[in-house]
Amino acid sequence: MARFEELGPRTPVVEAIRVDQLNPRARAVRCIAAVIALVVAVILLIPVFIMGITAFKTRGDILASPPKVFFRPTLEGFVYLLTDRAVATQSRLQELEQKAKEGKLGLFDRIALGTGQEITGPSAYVFRLRNSVIIAGISTLFSVLLGLLAAYAFSRFKVPGKDDLMFFILSTRMLPAVVVTIPLFLMYSELRLHDTHLGMILLYTVFNLSFSVWLLKGFIDEIPKEYEEAALVDGYSRLQAFFKVVLPQAVTGIAATTVFCLIFAWNEYAFALMLTSQRARTAPPSIASMLGRGGIEWSAIAAGSLGFLIPVVIVTFALRKYLLRGITFGAIRG
């Protein structure tokens, strides 16, 4: 069987980019666009910056007026986030202070001691963050996998009523979550899927599937059919041509779809609030319900939001090359 080699980037695209870079006017436009993008990015990142510094502030610094930009950072917010605490009695405080002097207390214990509390155990946030990882990760995997197969079928085969089916698939995404929450709650209660990982994975997979099919179909449509035809002539089966020809060419689209599906499943709030209670509750509803001693612990909420943001940033950063190519895929035609 002859080996089918993947075709490289189309030469006209590369030449067009090089000619565009040599044009002074185009280069000036690119510089202006870059400056504008930088300014917009800075403005959009201001809330993230405020959230980040709030996570390392004490309650006094958070409530200070005017707001403090320069302050002494502390991990108090992370202690409130990751642990359960109780107000220590006077005798217990003296005992803990003696242990602190002897170096027998950990960092979090010493911080809690400074506020007159003692740590009684871990909080539920870590458990709920783990639920978010499991539910968002598995549902994203299923959404992309099923969406890729469906998108390939719609793109390469003559499906009766293709346009109507595609519109029906897309219409499921247009439905606001709050409209179907009560019917889903009743249905999940009957099927015993309420507050289960399986129920949330199925729900997020279904809601992400329509978006996945539409997005991936656009990427597969941009891959010339001649690539597969050449592979079939070389002796590959349809399935082999899909894995060896189409799939490598669609990596950028798969990466972009994965990021968008993951962000939806990771950040989803309404379904997680209504259809879970304890076992399968994810991080977003739990962050909003954090209450502290005598008021809302804003530092713990900021620390929880920061910790919740980091995994998505890591995934997006890891796939940044494919994501950028995927978003601009097909924008320049040779």
C-alpha positions, 0 to 999 in steps of 0.5 A, a space after each residue: 500500500 502506498 503511503 499517503 503524505 499530507 499536503 503542506 500549507 498552500 503556497 499562495 497563502 504564505 506568499 500573500 502573508 509575506 507580501 502583506 508584511 512587506 507593504 508599509 501601509 499594511 504594516 502600519 494598520 497591523 501596528 495600530 490594530 495591535 495597539 488597539 487590541 492591547 488596550 482592549 485586553 488591558 481594560 478587559 483584564 482589569 476585573 481579573 487583576 482586581 480579583 487576583 489582588 483581592 484574593 491576597 488581601 485581608 478583610 480590612 484591606 478589602 473594605 478600605 476606602 479608598 481601595 488599597 493597591 499596595 498592601 501586605 499580601 496574605 493567604 488568609 483568603 485561601 485558608 477561608 476557602 480550603 478549610 473549615 474553622 471554628 472560633 477557638 476558646 481562650 484556653 485553646 488559643 493559648 495551647 495553639 500559640 504554644 504549638 506555634 512557638 514550638 513550630 508544630 503548626 502549619 502555615 494555614 494553622 498559623 494564619 487561622 490562629 491570627 484571626 482567633 480560629 482553629 482549623 477543624 477540617 478541609 472545606 467542600 471547595 476542593 471536592 466541588 472543584 474535583 466535580 467540575 474537572 470530572 464533569 467538564 472534562 468528560 462532557 467535553 470529550 464526548 461532545 467533541 468526539 460525537 460532534 466530530 463524527 456527526 460533522 464528518 458525516 454531514 460534510 462528506 455524505 449526502 444526508 436526506 434533509 441535511 439543512 433541516 437537521 443542521 438547523 434543528 441541531 443548532 436550535 437546541 443551543 438557542 434555548 435558554 437554560 432557565 426554560 428547561 430547568 424545571 422539566 429537567 429537574 422533574 425528569 432527572 428526579 424520576 430517572 434518579 439522575 439528580 445530583 449525579 455525575 452521570 446526569 450532569 455529564 449527559 446534560 452538558 454533552 447534549 447542550 455542547 453537541 450542537 455547537 460542536 457539530 456546527 463548528 467542526 462541520 465548518 472546519 471539515 468543509 474547508 479540508 479539500 475532498 481531494 485529499 481523501 480521494 487521493 488516499 482512497 486511490 492509494 488503497 486506504 479505507 474510508 475510516 483509514 482516510 478519516 484518521 490519517 488524512 482528515 483528522 490531522 488536518 482538523 486538529 486546529 478545529 478540534 482544539 478550538 471546539 474543545 476550548 469553547 465546549 470546556 469553557 461552557 461546561 466549566 462555567 455553567 451555573 444554572 443547571 449546576 445550581 438546580 440539578 445538584 445539591 451535594 454529591 455532584 455540585 460543581 464549583 460555580 454555585 459553591 463560590 457564590 454561596 461562600 459566607 464567612 464569620 460575621 459576613 461575606 468572605 470576599 477574599 475567599 470568593 476571590 481566591 475561589 474564583 482565581 483557582 477556578 480560572 487557572 485550569 481554563 487558562 492552562 488549557 487555553 494556553 496549552 492549545 493557544 497555537 491550535 486555537 489561533 489557527 483554528 479561529 482563523 482557519 479558512 479566512 484566507 483562501 489560496 
